[in-house]
Amino acid sequence: MPRVTFLHYGETSGDVDMNLSLLEAAKSLGLPLNHDCGGNASCTTCRVEVQAGLDQLSEIDFDEQDLLDREALSEPRHRLACQARVLGDVIVRVPGSKWETPRPETAETQGVDIR
């Protein structure tokens, strides 16, 4: 079974079934990844950045690439979690704004001196 690691407000990883989408893998690991279009490749809310294992994901298709290009996210490391299928071990970073329930920022995490 491939191991998927999500980097977000820490690190969450686990073994998932082969050929799951990254979105399905996130759900199976209990991570609330946004997907406003329902996982139909109609938006980019589930975008992730592949940190390692790009070759362990399914090939990008025309529709996915078109959506990413429209958002100026044409680097190969950008993928839509609803479309990228897991073929092997992979590490992806999820931008904090893409999570359904982001942790509230505190003065400490914002670098504000509260003294």
MODELLER restraints for C-alpha pairs under 7 A, 6 or more apart:
rsr = mdl.restraints
at = mdl.atoms
rsr.add(forms.Gaussian(group=physical.xy_distance, feature=features.Distance(at['CA:1:A'], at['CA:15:A']), mean=5.79, stdev=0.5))
rsr.add(forms.Gaussian(group=physical.xy_distance, feature=features.Distance(at['CA:1:A'], at['CA:16:A']), mean=5.93, stdev=0.5))
rsr.add(forms.Gaussian(group=physical.xy_distance, feature=features.Distance(at['CA:1:A'], at['CA:17:A']), mean=5.75, stdev=0.5))
rsr.add(forms.Gaussian(group=physical.xy_distance, feature=features.Distance(at['CA:1:A'], at['CA:18:A']), mean=6.26, stdev=0.5))
rsr.add(forms.Gaussian(group=physical.xy_distance, feature=features.Distance(at['CA:2:A'], at['CA:15:A']), mean=5.50, stdev=0.5))
rsr.add(forms.Gaussian(group=physical.xy_distance, feature=features.Distance(at['CA:2:A'], at['CA:16:A']), mean=5.79, stdev=0.5))
rsr.add(forms.Gaussian(group=physical.xy_distance, feature=features.Distance(at['CA:2:A'], at['CA:17:A']), mean=6.77, stdev=0.5))
rsr.add(forms.Gaussian(group=physical.xy_distance, feature=features.Distance(at['CA:2:A'], at['CA:18:A']), mean=6.33, stdev=0.5))
rsr.add(forms.Gaussian(group=physical.xy_distance, feature=features.Distance(at['CA:2:A'], at['CA:87:A']), mean=6.88, stdev=0.5))
rsr.add(forms.Gaussian(group=physical.xy_distance, feature=features.Distance(at['CA:2:A'], at['CA:88:A']), mean=4.62, stdev=0.5))
rsr.add(forms.Gaussian(group=physical.xy_distance, feature=features.Distance(at['CA:2:A'], at['CA:89:A']), mean=4.86, stdev=0.5))
rsr.add(forms.Gaussian(group=physical.xy_distance, feature=features.Distance(at['CA:3:A'], at['CA:13:A']), mean=6.84, stdev=0.5))
rsr.add(forms.Gaussian(group=physical.xy_distance, feature=features.Distance(at['CA:3:A'], at['CA:14:A']), mean=5.42, stdev=0.5))
rsr.add(forms.Gaussian(group=physical.xy_distance, feature=features.Distance(at['CA:3:A'], at['CA:15:A']), mean=4.28, stdev=0.5))
rsr.add(forms.Gaussian(group=physical.xy_distance, feature=features.Distance(at['CA:3:A'], at['CA:16:A']), mean=6.22, stdev=0.5))
rsr.add(forms.Gaussian(group=physical.xy_distance, feature=features.Distance(at['CA:3:A'], at['CA:88:A']), mean=6.90, stdev=0.5))
rsr.add(forms.Gaussian(group=physical.xy_distance, feature=features.Distance(at['CA:3:A'], at['CA:89:A']), mean=4.67, stdev=0.5))
rsr.add(forms.Gaussian(group=physical.xy_distance, feature=features.Distance(at['CA:3:A'], at['CA:90:A']), mean=6.55, stdev=0.5))
rsr.add(forms.Gaussian(group=physical.xy_distance, feature=features.Distance(at['CA:4:A'], at['CA:13:A']), mean=5.44, stdev=0.5))
rsr.add(forms.Gaussian(group=physical.xy_distance, feature=features.Distance(at['CA:4:A'], at['CA:14:A']), mean=5.69, stdev=0.5))
rsr.add(forms.Gaussian(group=physical.xy_distance, feature=features.Distance(at['CA:4:A'], at['CA:15:A']), mean=6.28, stdev=0.5))
rsr.add(forms.Gaussian(group=physical.xy_distance, feature=features.Distance(at['CA:4:A'], at['CA:16:A']), mean=6.97, stdev=0.5))
rsr.add(forms.Gaussian(group=physical.xy_distance, feature=features.Distance(at['CA:4:A'], at['CA:89:A']), mean=5.72, stdev=0.5))
rsr.add(forms.Gaussian(group=physical.xy_distance, feature=features.Distance(at['CA:4:A'], at['CA:90:A']), mean=5.07, stdev=0.5))
rsr.add(forms.Gaussian(group=physical.xy_distance, feature=features.Distance(at['CA:4:A'], at['CA:91:A']), mean=5.91, stdev=0.5))
rsr.add(forms.Gaussian(group=physical.xy_distance, feature=features.Distance(at['CA:5:A'], at['CA:11:A']), mean=6.82, stdev=0.5))
rsr.add(forms.Gaussian(group=physical.xy_distance, feature=features.Distance(at['CA:5:A'], at['CA:12:A']), mean=5.69, stdev=0.5))
rsr.add(forms.Gaussian(group=physical.xy_distance, feature=features.Distance(at['CA:5:A'], at['CA:13:A']), mean=4.04, stdev=0.5))
rsr.add(forms.Gaussian(group=physical.xy_distance, feature=features.Distance(at['CA:5:A'], at['CA:14:A']), mean=6.66, stdev=0.5))
rsr.add(forms.Gaussian(group=physical.xy_distance, feature=features.Distance(at['CA:5:A'], at['CA:90:A']), mean=6.34, stdev=0.5))
rsr.add(forms.Gaussian(group=physical.xy_distance, feature=features.Distance(at['CA:5:A'], at['CA:91:A']), mean=4.63, stdev=0.5))
rsr.add(forms.Gaussian(group=physical.xy_distance, feature=features.Distance(at['CA:5:A'], at['CA:92:A']), mean=6.27, stdev=0.5))
rsr.add(forms.Gaussian(group=physical.xy_distance, feature=features.Distance(at['CA:6:A'], at['CA:12:A']), mean=5.27, stdev=0.5))
rsr.add(forms.Gaussian(group=physical.xy_distance, feature=features.Distance(at['CA:6:A'], at['CA:13:A']), mean=6.04, stdev=0.5))
rsr.add(forms.Gaussian(group=physical.xy_distance, feature=features.Distance(at['CA:6:A'], at['CA:91:A']), mean=6.03, stdev=0.5))
rsr.add(forms.Gaussian(group=physical.xy_distance, feature=features.Distance(at['CA:6:A'], at['CA:92:A']), mean=5.15, stdev=0.5))
rsr.add(forms.Gaussian(group=physical.xy_distance, feature=features.Distance(at['CA:6:A'], at['CA:93:A']), mean=5.79, stdev=0.5))
rsr.add(forms.Gaussian(group=physical.xy_distance, feature=features.Distance(at['CA:6:A'], at['CA:94:A']), mean=6.89, stdev=0.5))
rsr.add(forms.Gaussian(group=physical.xy_distance, feature=features.Distance(at['CA:7:A'], at['CA:92:A']), mean=6.09, stdev=0.5))
rsr.add(forms.Gaussian(group=physical.xy_distance, feature=features.Distance(at['CA:7:A'], at['CA:93:A']), mean=4.55, stdev=0.5))
rsr.add(forms.Gaussian(group=physical.xy_distance, feature=features.Distance(at['CA:7:A'], at['CA:94:A']), mean=6.15, stdev=0.5))
rsr.add(forms.Gaussian(group=physical.xy_distance, feature=features.Distance(at['CA:8:A'], at['CA:93:A']), mean=6.10, stdev=0.5))
rsr.add(forms.Gaussian(group=physical.xy_distance, feature=features.Distance(at['CA:8:A'], at['CA:94:A']), mean=5.42, stdev=0.5))
rsr.add(forms.Gaussian(group=physical.xy_distance, feature=features.Distance(at['CA:8:A'], at['CA:95:A']), mean=6.79, stdev=0.5))
rsr.add(forms.Gaussian(group=physical.xy_distance, feature=features.Distance(at['CA:8:A'], at['CA:96:A']), mean=6.33, stdev=0.5))
rsr.add(forms.Gaussian(group=physical.xy_distance, feature=features.Distance(at['CA:14:A'], at['CA:29:A']), mean=6.79, stdev=0.5))
rsr.add(forms.Gaussian(group=physical.xy_distance, feature=features.Distance(at['CA:16:A'], at['CA:25:A']), mean=6.24, stdev=0.5))
rsr.add(forms.Gaussian(group=physical.xy_distance, feature=features.Distance(at['CA:18:A'], at['CA:86:A']), mean=5.82, stdev=0.5))
rsr.add(forms.Gaussian(group=physical.xy_distance, feature=features.Distance(at['CA:18:A'], at['CA:87:A']), mean=5.66, stdev=0.5))
rsr.add(forms.Gaussian(group=physical.xy_distance, feature=features.Distance(at['CA:19:A'], at['CA:85:A']), mean=5.09, stdev=0.5))
rsr.add(forms.Gaussian(group=physical.xy_distance, feature=features.Distance(at['CA:19:A'], at['CA:86:A']), mean=4.95, stdev=0.5))
rsr.add(forms.Gaussian(group=physical.xy_distance, feature=features.Distance(at['CA:19:A'], at['CA:87:A']), mean=5.82, stdev=0.5))
rsr.add(forms.Gaussian(group=physical.xy_distance, feature=features.Distance(at['CA:20:A'], at['CA:85:A']), mean=5.35, stdev=0.5))
rsr.add(forms.Gaussian(group=physical.xy_distance, feature=features.Distance(at['CA:20:A'], at['CA:86:A']), mean=5.62, stdev=0.5))
rsr.add(forms.Gaussian(group=physical.xy_distance, feature=features.Distance(at['CA:21:A'], at['CA:81:A']), mean=6.30, stdev=0.5))
rsr.add(forms.Gaussian(group=physical.xy_distance, feature=features.Distance(at['CA:21:A'], at['CA:82:A']), mean=5.66, stdev=0.5))
rsr.add(forms.Gaussian(group=physical.xy_distance, feature=features.Distance(at['CA:21:A'], at['CA:83:A']), mean=6.02, stdev=0.5))
rsr.add(forms.Gaussian(group=physical.xy_distance, feature=features.Distance(at['CA:21:A'], at['CA:84:A']), mean=5.36, stdev=0.5))
rsr.add(forms.Gaussian(group=physical.xy_distance, feature=features.Distance(at['CA:21:A'], at['CA:85:A']), mean=4.10, stdev=0.5))
rsr.add(forms.Gaussian(group=physical.xy_distance, feature=features.Distance(at['CA:21:A'], at['CA:86:A']), mean=6.01, stdev=0.5))
rsr.add(forms.Gaussian(group=physical.xy_distance, feature=features.Distance(at['CA:22:A'], at['CA:81:A']), mean=4.59, stdev=0.5))
rsr.add(forms.Gaussian(group=physical.xy_distance, feature=features.Distance(at['CA:22:A'], at['CA:82:A']), mean=6.20, stdev=0.5))
rsr.add(forms.Gaussian(group=physical.xy_distance, feature=features.Distance(at['CA:22:A'], at['CA:84:A']), mean=5.95, stdev=0.5))
rsr.add(forms.Gaussian(group=physical.xy_distance, feature=features.Distance(at['CA:22:A'], at['CA:85:A']), mean=6.10, stdev=0.5))
rsr.add(forms.Gaussian(group=physical.xy_distance, feature=features.Distance(at['CA:22:A'], at['CA:86:A']), mean=6.54, stdev=0.5))
rsr.add(forms.Gaussian(group=physical.xy_distance, feature=features.Distance(at['CA:23:A'], at['CA:33:A']), mean=6.85, stdev=0.5))
rsr.add(forms.Gaussian(group=physical.xy_distance, feature=features.Distance(at['CA:23:A'], at['CA:81:A']), mean=4.79, stdev=0.5))
rsr.add(forms.Gaussian(group=physical.xy_distance, feature=features.Distance(at['CA:23:A'], at['CA:82:A']), mean=4.97, stdev=0.5))
rsr.add(forms.Gaussian(group=physical.xy_distance, feature=features.Distance(at['CA:26:A'], at['CA:33:A']), mean=6.64, stdev=0.5))
rsr.add(forms.Gaussian(group=physical.xy_distance, feature=features.Distance(at['CA:32:A'], at['CA:99:A']), mean=6.14, stdev=0.5))
rsr.add(forms.Gaussian(group=physical.xy_distance, feature=features.Distance(at['CA:32:A'], at['CA:100:A']), mean=5.74, stdev=0.5))
rsr.add(forms.Gaussian(group=physical.xy_distance, feature=features.Distance(at['CA:33:A'], at['CA:46:A']), mean=6.45, stdev=0.5))
rsr.add(forms.Gaussian(group=physical.xy_distance, feature=features.Distance(at['CA:33:A'], at['CA:98:A']), mean=6.65, stdev=0.5))
rsr.add(forms.Gaussian(group=physical.xy_distance, feature=features.Distance(at['CA:33:A'], at['CA:99:A']), mean=5.09, stdev=0.5))
rsr.add(forms.Gaussian(group=physical.xy_distance, feature=features.Distance(at['CA:33:A'], at['CA:100:A']), mean=6.15, stdev=0.5))
rsr.add(forms.Gaussian(group=physical.xy_distance, feature=features.Distance(at['CA:34:A'], at['CA:45:A']), mean=5.82, stdev=0.5))
rsr.add(forms.Gaussian(group=physical.xy_distance, feature=features.Distance(at['CA:34:A'], at['CA:46:A']), mean=5.44, stdev=0.5))
rsr.add(forms.Gaussian(group=physical.xy_distance, feature=features.Distance(at['CA:34:A'], at['CA:98:A']), mean=5.75, stdev=0.5))
rsr.add(forms.Gaussian(group=physical.xy_distance, feature=features.Distance(at['CA:34:A'], at['CA:99:A']), mean=5.55, stdev=0.5))
rsr.add(forms.Gaussian(group=physical.xy_distance, feature=features.Distance(at['CA:34:A'], at['CA:100:A']), mean=5.48, stdev=0.5))
rsr.add(forms.Gaussian(group=physical.xy_distance, feature=features.Distance(at['CA:35:A'], at['CA:45:A']), mean=5.41, stdev=0.5))
rsr.add(forms.Gaussian(group=physical.xy_distance, feature=features.Distance(at['CA:35:A'], at['CA:46:A']), mean=5.15, stdev=0.5))
rsr.add(forms.Gaussian(group=physical.xy_distance, feature=features.Distance(at['CA:36:A'], at['CA:45:A']), mean=6.26, stdev=0.5))
rsr.add(forms.Gaussian(group=physical.xy_distance, feature=features.Distance(at['CA:37:A'], at['CA:43:A']), mean=6.02, stdev=0.5))
rsr.add(forms.Gaussian(group=physical.xy_distance, feature=features.Distance(at['CA:39:A'], at['CA:82:A']), mean=4.95, stdev=0.5))
rsr.add(forms.Gaussian(group=physical.xy_distance, feature=features.Distance(at['CA:41:A'], at['CA:64:A']), mean=6.41, stdev=0.5))
rsr.add(forms.Gaussian(group=physical.xy_distance, feature=features.Distance(at['CA:41:A'], at['CA:82:A']), mean=6.72, stdev=0.5))
rsr.add(forms.Gaussian(group=physical.xy_distance, feature=features.Distance(at['CA:41:A'], at['CA:83:A']), mean=6.87, stdev=0.5))
rsr.add(forms.Gaussian(group=physical.xy_distance, feature=features.Distance(at['CA:44:A'], at['CA:80:A']), mean=6.55, stdev=0.5))
rsr.add(forms.Gaussian(group=physical.xy_distance, feature=features.Distance(at['CA:45:A'], at['CA:98:A']), mean=6.16, stdev=0.5))
rsr.add(forms.Gaussian(group=physical.xy_distance, feature=features.Distance(at['CA:46:A'], at['CA:80:A']), mean=5.57, stdev=0.5))
rsr.add(forms.Gaussian(group=physical.xy_distance, feature=features.Distance(at['CA:46:A'], at['CA:81:A']), mean=5.36, stdev=0.5))
rsr.add(forms.Gaussian(group=physical.xy_distance, feature=features.Distance(at['CA:46:A'], at['CA:82:A']), mean=6.72, stdev=0.5))
rsr.add(forms.Gaussian(group=physical.xy_distance, feature=features.Distance(at['CA:46:A'], at['CA:98:A']), mean=6.59, stdev=0.5))
rsr.add(forms.Gaussian(group=physical.xy_distance, feature=features.Distance(at['CA:47:A'], at['CA:78:A']), mean=6.73, stdev=0.5))
rsr.add(forms.Gaussian(group=physical.xy_distance, feature=features.Distance(at['CA:47:A'], at['CA:79:A']), mean=5.63, stdev=0.5))
rsr.add(forms.Gaussian(group=physical.xy_distance, feature=features.Distance(at['CA:47:A'], at['CA:80:A']), mean=4.45, stdev=0.5))
rsr.add(forms.Gaussian(group=physical.xy_distance, feature=features.Distance(at['CA:47:A'], at['CA:81:A']), mean=5.88, stdev=0.5))
rsr.add(forms.Gaussian(group=physical.xy_distance, feature=features.Distance(at['CA:48:A'], at['CA:78:A']), mean=5.84, stdev=0.5))
rsr.add(forms.Gaussian(group=physical.xy_distance, feature=features.Distance(at['CA:48:A'], at['CA:79:A']), mean=5.53, stdev=0.5))
rsr.add(forms.Gaussian(group=physical.xy_distance, feature=features.Distance(at['CA:48:A'], at['CA:80:A']), mean=6.21, stdev=0.5))
rsr.add(forms.Gaussian(group=physical.xy_distance, feature=features.Distance(at['CA:48:A'], at['CA:81:A']), mean=6.33, stdev=0.5))
rsr.add(forms.Gaussian(group=physical.xy_distance, feature=features.Distance(at['CA:48:A'], at['CA:92:A']), mean=6.27, stdev=0.5))
rsr.add(forms.Gaussian(group=physical.xy_distance, feature=features.Distance(at['CA:48:A'], at['CA:93:A']), mean=5.81, stdev=0.5))
rsr.add(forms.Gaussian(group=physical.xy_distance, feature=features.Distance(at['CA:48:A'], at['CA:94:A']), mean=4.94, stdev=0.5))
rsr.add(forms.Gaussian(group=physical.xy_distance, feature=features.Distance(at['CA:48:A'], at['CA:95:A']), mean=6.96, stdev=0.5))
rsr.add(forms.Gaussian(group=physical.xy_distance, feature=features.Distance(at['CA:49:A'], at['CA:77:A']), mean=5.31, stdev=0.5))
rsr.add(forms.Gaussian(group=physical.xy_distance, feature=features.Distance(at['CA:49:A'], at['CA:78:A']), mean=4.70, stdev=0.5))
rsr.add(forms.Gaussian(group=physical.xy_distance, feature=features.Distance(at['CA:49:A'], at['CA:79:A']), mean=6.39, stdev=0.5))
rsr.add(forms.Gaussian(group=physical.xy_distance, feature=features.Distance(at['CA:49:A'], at['CA:92:A']), mean=5.48, stdev=0.5))
rsr.add(forms.Gaussian(group=physical.xy_distance, feature=features.Distance(at['CA:49:A'], at['CA:93:A']), mean=5.10, stdev=0.5))
rsr.add(forms.Gaussian(group=physical.xy_distance, feature=features.Distance(at['CA:49:A'], at['CA:94:A']), mean=6.46, stdev=0.5))
rsr.add(forms.Gaussian(group=physical.xy_distance, feature=features.Distance(at['CA:50:A'], at['CA:77:A']), mean=4.83, stdev=0.5))
rsr.add(forms.Gaussian(group=physical.xy_distance, feature=features.Distance(at['CA:50:A'], at['CA:78:A']), mean=6.35, stdev=0.5))
rsr.add(forms.Gaussian(group=physical.xy_distance, feature=features.Distance(at['CA:50:A'], at['CA:91:A']), mean=6.12, stdev=0.5))
rsr.add(forms.Gaussian(group=physical.xy_distance, feature=features.Distance(at['CA:50:A'], at['CA:92:A']), mean=4.34, stdev=0.5))
rsr.add(forms.Gaussian(group=physical.xy_distance, feature=features.Distance(at['CA:50:A'], at['CA:93:A']), mean=6.30, stdev=0.5))
rsr.add(forms.Gaussian(group=physical.xy_distance, feature=features.Distance(at['CA:51:A'], at['CA:91:A']), mean=5.39, stdev=0.5))
rsr.add(forms.Gaussian(group=physical.xy_distance, feature=features.Distance(at['CA:51:A'], at['CA:92:A']), mean=5.23, stdev=0.5))
rsr.add(forms.Gaussian(group=physical.xy_distance, feature=features.Distance(at['CA:51:A'], at['CA:93:A']), mean=6.59, stdev=0.5))
rsr.add(forms.Gaussian(group=physical.xy_distance, feature=features.Distance(at['CA:52:A'], at['CA:90:A']), mean=5.60, stdev=0.5))
rsr.add(forms.Gaussian(group=physical.xy_distance, feature=features.Distance(at['CA:52:A'], at['CA:91:A']), mean=5.02, stdev=0.5))
rsr.add(forms.Gaussian(group=physical.xy_distance, feature=features.Distance(at['CA:52:A'], at['CA:92:A']), mean=6.99, stdev=0.5))
rsr.add(forms.Gaussian(group=physical.xy_distance, feature=features.Distance(at['CA:53:A'], at['CA:89:A']), mean=6.16, stdev=0.5))
rsr.add(forms.Gaussian(group=physical.xy_distance, feature=features.Distance(at['CA:53:A'], at['CA:90:A']), mean=4.44, stdev=0.5))
rsr.add(forms.Gaussian(group=physical.xy_distance, feature=features.Distance(at['CA:53:A'], at['CA:91:A']), mean=6.44, stdev=0.5))
rsr.add(forms.Gaussian(group=physical.xy_distance, feature=features.Distance(at['CA:54:A'], at['CA:77:A']), mean=6.92, stdev=0.5))
rsr.add(forms.Gaussian(group=physical.xy_distance, feature=features.Distance(at['CA:56:A'], at['CA:86:A']), mean=6.37, stdev=0.5))
rsr.add(forms.Gaussian(group=physical.xy_distance, feature=features.Distance(at['CA:56:A'], at['CA:87:A']), mean=4.93, stdev=0.5))
rsr.add(forms.Gaussian(group=physical.xy_distance, feature=features.Distance(at['CA:56:A'], at['CA:88:A']), mean=4.70, stdev=0.5))
rsr.add(forms.Gaussian(group=physical.xy_distance, feature=features.Distance(at['CA:56:A'], at['CA:89:A']), mean=6.35, stdev=0.5))
rsr.add(forms.Gaussian(group=physical.xy_distance, feature=features.Distance(at['CA:56:A'], at['CA:90:A']), mean=6.45, stdev=0.5))
rsr.add(forms.Gaussian(group=physical.xy_distance, feature=features.Distance(at['CA:57:A'], at['CA:84:A']), mean=5.87, stdev=0.5))
rsr.add(forms.Gaussian(group=physical.xy_distance, feature=features.Distance(at['CA:57:A'], at['CA:85:A']), mean=5.37, stdev=0.5))
rsr.add(forms.Gaussian(group=physical.xy_distance, feature=features.Distance(at['CA:57:A'], at['CA:86:A']), mean=4.92, stdev=0.5))
rsr.add(forms.Gaussian(group=physical.xy_distance, feature=features.Distance(at['CA:57:A'], at['CA:87:A']), mean=5.33, stdev=0.5))
rsr.add(forms.Gaussian(group=physical.xy_distance, feature=features.Distance(at['CA:58:A'], at['CA:84:A']), mean=5.62, stdev=0.5))
rsr.add(forms.Gaussian(group=physical.xy_distance, feature=features.Distance(at['CA:58:A'], at['CA:85:A']), mean=5.04, stdev=0.5))
rsr.add(forms.Gaussian(group=physical.xy_distance, feature=features.Distance(at['CA:58:A'], at['CA:86:A']), mean=6.64, stdev=0.5))
rsr.add(forms.Gaussian(group=physical.xy_distance, feature=features.Distance(at['CA:58:A'], at['CA:87:A']), mean=6.72, stdev=0.5))
rsr.add(forms.Gaussian(group=physical.xy_distance, feature=features.Distance(at['CA:64:A'], at['CA:80:A']), mean=6.93, stdev=0.5))
rsr.add(forms.Gaussian(group=physical.xy_distance, feature=features.Distance(at['CA:68:A'], at['CA:74:A']), mean=5.76, stdev=0.5))
rsr.add(forms.Gaussian(group=physical.xy_distance, feature=features.Distance(at['CA:96:A'], at['CA:102:A']), mean=6.61, stdev=0.5))
rsr.add(forms.Gaussian(group=physical.xy_distance, feature=features.Distance(at['CA:107:A'], at['CA:114:A']), mean=6.94, stdev=0.5))
